[in-house]
Amino acid sequence: MFTEIDGSRKAIGDVDVVYHEGLYHLFHLVLPNHDFIAHAVSTNGINWRRVNNAVFIGDPGSWDDLMLWTMAVTPDPHEPGRWRMFYTGLSRRDKGRFQRIGLAVSDDLFHWRKAPVHWQDMRGPNDPELVKRARLLCEHHSASRHDAELDEASCFPLEPDGEFYESALDEGRHWVSFRDPYYYRENGEGWLIASGRVNEGPIVRRGCVSVMKETAPNQFEAMPPLHHPGLYDDIEVPNLIRLDGEYYLIGSIREDAKIRYWHTDRIGNPWRSYHDNVLMARGNYAGRVCRDEKGWLFWCFYSMDLNDRTAHNLMPPPKRLTRTRDGMLRVTTFEGFDDWVMREVDTRCVHTLKEGLGQQLCSIDGDRLELQSEAGFQAFVFDEELNCFRFRTTLRLWGKGKCGLVFRVDPSTHDGYYLSLDLLKGVAQLRAWQTGPDGSGEDMMQFRGLQNGYWYTETPGQARVQLLAFGSYLELSIDGRVVLSLADQTFDRGLLGVYLETAHLEVGDLRLNHMRTPHQSDDHLVTG
């Protein structure tokens, strides 16, 4: 995982990842100040090393002198070997209420300089002469990662076109959305999409994916929205990819903090939704895609506090982005975890977590368990306590009882993670359940819902299950699809097992492996 340390008052924000010559390059915001775009590199997508920051806010009077927001890094199609970073900037002139898009360029992904801009410093026309002279002495005449040269022919910073989009502070929310750029190129043509808003209709339903066509190198012309669902306030951090001949538009929705997607067979045709268009469970946000040697990867940041996405964030390991036979997008477990798998645990060594309950059955046959509990809750746990692990099995439920998994459970207090699996409806619910301080009365029982996920199955009562516990990162896959993806630091070690409540369950194809503990802790961002 990749995040800030406690006490730093900083948190990782929106991310963008590029894969080039064996290295993953992570560019990300640092909250809450948004003063710079940070840069880190990795060979495996899990362990990261911070390198020099890429771009900083401009000096006072610049178009981006207040904050930097989401960026997108892409090869420059007009200059082989060069890279372009489109990024969002806010100015003090507008008190941060007007978003614009700028450009920085690099020849190696490590050293960046801002592209020329058409912008005039309007501050202080009545300043004393000594102050004006001081400002002149401070002016920069060359581009850097802080400052841009002035060029009246430049189209940067880009602003929304009032013909199609909200473009003034006296309309809509009095807060202009034009951010989170993403560059898409196909058949020799390029488009820059961004989070924008149409200029008519119910005010909190105007969120759209705006689009500008690149008419010449670094010259862009506004076009009508790529997609306007008519439902959301904003569609944040949009991505556009083509997978197996179908186009997919991925965006993050502020209303429910989920990542959703739409699809079409041709740009210009209507964008369609599936009955299940949620790509990632709640808490995962600002998703970005990148392509490596094996296909598309999906990245995002995760907020451990859903009420405040500016603190306690981390970037979990990526997921592999795939397409089902019927055209739906799915995220699957990153194959890089295979390199962390260690010795296998003997799953024939099983005991009950609780004693003195009613009629129960535990039959062991190689890599298969048959479990039964007629009444009350019972967990059948493996003897060995575990920290990081990968657990794989096929569950088959007879009847309509309850079942699920427990992990990192304390043998004496039974505090730990409880994962409810409704194999009939396709619902997963993860909770942290523990004992509070002695003498804390009714608050001694501490129960937190961490994340819910859903899946559809053509075989109700049966599921292939994979559970990963890797440091604070927790991931559940059902039938190959990632259903839960989150981070939690409540419990770090304990027993793992299967629980039943008035149920009869077959646990087959059992495989349980230790995993190496992550080399880097969750606070690597600063200390690494």
N, C-alpha and C positions, 0 to 999 in steps of 0.2 A: 504494500500500500504506500501511498505517497501523500503526505499531508504536512501541516504545520505542527510545531510543538505547543503543548499547553503553556499558557503564560505569554506567548509571543504576541497575542492579540491579532494574529493574522490567520487566514484560512485560504486554502486553495479554491479558486473559482473555476470558471469555464475553461475547458481544455481543448487543444487541437494537437494531433499527433501525425507526424510524417515519418515514413520508413524510407531510408536511403542508405545504400551501400552497407547493409548489415546493422545499422543503428536505427533505433526508434528515437525520434526527436519529439519531446513533449514541450509544448508552449502553453503556458497557462497564466491566468490572472491571479493576483494575490489580493485578497479582500481584508479589510473593508476599504483600504485607501485607493486601490486601483492605480497606483503610481507607476507601475512598470509591468511588462510582460516577461515572465520568467522563462527559463529554458533549462531542460534537463535531458539526459541521454541514457539509453539502456540498450543492452544487447538481447534481452529476453522479455521485455515488456513487464517485468515484475520488480527487479532491482534498478534503481535510478541514481544518477549522479548529477547534481546541479553543476551547471557551467555558467558562463557569463550571461547576465540578463540581456534580452534581445532589444527591447525598445522601452524608452521612458516617456513620461509626459513631457510636453514641450515647455519651454520657458514662458513666463507670464506674457500674455498677449497672443500666444499661439492658438490655433484652432483646437488643439488638444491639450490645453494647459491645466485642465481640471482632473480628468480621469481617462483611463484607457479601459475599454471593454473588449468584448470577444473578438478573436482574430481567426484567420484562416490562412494557412501557409500552403503554397502550391508552386510547382515548377513554372517558370516563365515560358510560355509557348513561343515567344518572339525572340528570346535571348537564351539559347541553349547553355546550360550550366548555371543559369541565374535563377534565383527564387524570389517569389513575391509574397509578401504578407499584407493582406487586406485586414485592417483593424478598425475598431470603433473608437471614436474620440468624442470627448465632451469639453466644452469651453466654459471658462468663468464668465465670459461675456453673456452667455445665456443662462447662467446659474445652473448649468447641467441639465437643462430641460429640452435641449435640442441635440439629437444624435447625428453624427456625420461619419463617413467612412473614408479612411486614408489609406496610404500605401507606403510600405517600406520594402527595400530590396536588399538582397545579399548574394554574394558569389559562393558562399560555402555553408550557409545556414547558421553560422556562428557570429558573423560580423554584419550588422545591419545599419542601413542609413535610410532616412526618410526621403521619400520622393518629393519633388517640388510641389508647392501648393499655391493656389490663387487665394490669398488671404491678406487682409490688411489689419494691422493693430490699430484699433480705434480708441485706445485708452488715452486719457489725459490731454486733450487738446489745449486745456488751460493750465497745464503744469508750469511751474516756474522754469525759467531757462536752464538753471543748473540741473534740475531734475530731467529735463529733456536731453541735456548733454550726457547725463549719466546713463540714460536709456540708450542713446546712440553708441556709447562705449561698450554696452553689453550686447549689442547686436552681433549675431553670428553670420558669417558669409560663406560657410560650407556646410554641406549636409552631414548629419551624424545620427546616432541612434536617439539623440535628444531633439535635434532641430532639423527643419526642412528649409531649403532655399525657396525664395519667392519667384513665381513665374506666372505672369498673367495669362499665359496660354494653357496652363494646367487645368484639368477638370477636377482636381482634388482640392479640398475634401469634397466627396460626393454628398449631395443632399437629395431628399425625396422630391420628385416632380409633382407639383400641385395639380397637374392634369389627371393623375391617377391616385395620388396618395395624400394623406394629411401632410402638410408641409409648413404650417405656420403655428405659432404659439397661441393664436386666438381662435383655434378650432379644436374640435374633439375634446381631448382630456387636457388641453393646454400643456402638452408634454409630447414631443414629436418622437415617434419610434422610427428609427432607421439604423439598425444595428445588426450584429452577428453575421457578417458577410460569409459567403461560401461561393467559390468559383467552380463552375462546371464547364467542361469543354468536350465537344463531340463534332466529328466531321469538319474540323478546321474552323469551327465557330465557338465563341466563348460567351458565357453569361455569368453575371454576378447576381446571386440571389441574396436576400437579406430579410430580416424581420421588419415588416412595415405595416401600414394601416390604410385601408381604403378611406376615401374622404366623404363617404355618405353612409347612411344607415344607423341603426342603434349604436350608441357610442362605445359600449363595452363589448360589441360584437364585430368590430372592424378589423381585427387582427388578420393579416394576410402574409403570404410570402411574396415580397416585391421582387422585381427582376429588372436588370439593366443589361443590354447587349453591348459587347465590346465591338465597336465599329472600326477601330484602329488600335494599335498598341497603346494601352493605358488610356484609351478614350472610350467613354461609356454613354449610352443613350437609354433613357428610361422607356420602359414598355409597360403594358397593363399587367396586373398581378398574375403570377404563375398559379396561385391558388388562394381563394378566399372561402373558407368553410362557412362563414356567416355565423359562427358560434362563439369564438374565443376573442379575448381582449388582445392577445398577442400570440404569434407562433414563434417561439424563441429558438435560436440556434438551428436554423434549417439546414438540411443536407439533401443533396440530390445525387442518386446513383442509378446506374442501369445494371440489372442483374438478370441473366438468362433472358434477355430481350425485353424485360419489363422495367419501367421506370418507377422508382420509389422515392417519395418525398418524406423525410423524417423531421419531426419538430418536437420541441418541448413545450408543454402547456402549463402555464402558471396556475390555472384554476385548481387543478388536482395534482400538480407536481408529478406528472407522468410524461413519458416519452411515447408519442404516437406516430403513425405513418399512414400515408395514402399511396395509391398506385394508379398507373395508367399504361396503356400499350403504346401511346405516342404523345409526345409533347404537343399540346394544343387540344387534345381530347380531354374530357372531364376527368378529374381525379376522383377515384372511387375508394370507399372504405370497406373493410371486412367487418364481420360481426365482432371480431376481436382484433382491434388495431392498436392495442397497447403493447409496446415492444419491451418495456422494462417496468418492474414493479415500482410503486411509489417510493420516493426518496432518492432514486437515481435520476439525474437531471443533466441537461445541457449535453446531450449525446453528440459525439462526433465519430466519423468513420475515417479509416485510412486503409490503404491496400499494401500488403506485404507479399512475400513470395508464395504464400498459401491462399491468398484471397482477401476478403474484406474482414477487418477487425472493427469492433465497436467499443468506444471509450466513453466515459462520462465521469462526473464526480458524484459522490454519495454524501448526503447530509444526515448526520446522526441526530440533528435537531430539526424536525420538519417545520417548526415554527420560525426558524431563523436560518435561511440558507446562506448566510454570510459568515457563519462560524461553525466549527466542528465538522469540517468537510474533509474528505479524503478521496483519492482516485483509486478505485479498486482495480484489480487485474482486468484486462480486456476480455471480451467475448468474441467468438467467431460468428459472423453474420451469415446466415444461410437462407435459402428459399425452399419452401416445401413444394411437393408435387402439384398442389393446387394453388400455388402462387403466393402464399402467405410468408411474411418475414419471420424469422426466428433467430434468437441468439442462443448459442451453444457454448459449452465449457471450452475455455482456451486450452489448446493441446499442450501449451508450454508447462502446464502443471505436471505432465508426465515425468518431467525431469526431476521433480521434487518427491516422487513416490519412493518409499523405502520398503522395508520388510513387511511381510504379510502377518496379520494377527490370526491366531487360531480361534475361529468362530465356533468351534465345538465346545469351548469352555464358557458355559452360560449359567447364570443363576438369576433368581428373582430379586427384584429390588425391595419388595415389601413382603412381610411375613404375616401369616394368620388370616389370609383372605380365603374366599370360597374355593370351589372346585377349579383346578387349573391343569393345563397339560403343556408339556414341553417335550417334543420328540425330535431327536437329532439324527439326521441321516446324511453324513458327508457335508456338502455345502448347502444343505437344506434343513430348515427348521419348520416344525408344525407347532403352532402355539394356540392356546385356547384359554380364555378366562370367562367363566360363566357370569360373574357379577363383580362389580367393583373394578377399580383401576389396578392394573398390574403391568410392570415393565420387566421384560426379560433382557438382562444386560450382559455384555461380555465381561469376562473377569478382569481384563487388563485396563487400567486407566489410561486415557489418551489425551494428548494435547492437540497436535495437528494430525489430520487423518483424511483419507478418502474412503467412503463407504458406498458400496454398490450392491444392489439386490433387486429382485423382482418380487413384488408383493401381490398376493392373491387372497382376496377377502371372501369368505363365505358368509352369507346373511347380511344383516344391516347394522352391525355393531360399529364401534369406534376403534380407530387405530392411529398410530403415529410413531414418531421417534423421540427419544430423549438423548441428550448428549451433554458432555461436560457437567455431569450430575455428581454432586457430592454424595458419597456412599452413606453418610450418616444423616445429613439434613435434607437430602434429596433436592437441594437447590441446584438449578441448572436451566438448560434450554429445553423447552417442551414444544415439539413440532407436531401439530395436529394435521393429519392427512385424511380428508374426506375422499375416499377412492370412488365413491358413487357420483358425487357432484363435481369433483375436480377442484377442490379448494385446499390450499395449504395456509396454515396460520402458525407463525413462530412467536413464542412468548418467552420472556425471561421471568423466572418464578423463583423467589428467594425469601429468606427469613431476614427481617429487619433487626435493628438493635434490641438487645434484651430490655424488656420493660417498656417497649414503645406502644403497647396497647393495640388498638385496632390497626395501627400503621405497621405492626410487626409483619403482617402479610404483605409482601411487595410483589406485584404482578404487572408486567408491562407487555403490551402487544408491540412487537417489533416490525413485522411486515406480513402482509397477506399476498397471496398469488393464486392464479387460477389457470386451469388447463382444460382442454376438451379431449375426451377419449372415446373411441369407438368400442372399447372393452371395459365398461364400468366395473369397478371392483378389482381391477388389475392395473399395475403400473410398474415400469422400470424406474428405479429410484437411484439417484446419486447425490450424496451429501458430502460437501467439502468443508472442512474447518481448517483455515490456513491463517494463523495469527488471529487477528480480529475479523478477518474476512470470512463470511459464511455464505455458502451457495448451495441451493437445491435445484436439481434438474429432474424433470419427470419426462420419461420417454424421449430423452435427448434434448429437451428444451429447458433452458434456464427459467425457472419459475420464481425463485427468490434470489436476491443478490443484495447483500447488505454488510455492514460492519457493526460490531458491538464488542465492547470490552468488559462486559460484566463478568463472564466466566472464561477461564483459560485452560481448564483441565478437569477431567472427571470421567465418569462411566458413559458408555454408549450402548444403546439398546433399542428394542422395539416394544411399544406399549400397546395394550389392548384394554377395552372396556366392553364387556359382554360381546365378545367377538371370537371368531375362529379364523386364523390367518396362516397362510403358507408363506414362508420367507425363503425364497429360492435363489440359486446362483449367487451365493454370498461371497463377497470379496471385501476384505477390510485391510487397509494398509496404513502404516505410519507414513507421515510426510515430514520432510525436513522443515524445521522452523524457518520462517523468512529471515534472511540475513539482516534485513533492515526493519527497524521498529516503525510504528506509525508516526513517529515524530521526526522522520528522516529529512524533511524538507529543509530545516535549518541546520541540524547537526551534521548532515551528510556532506 
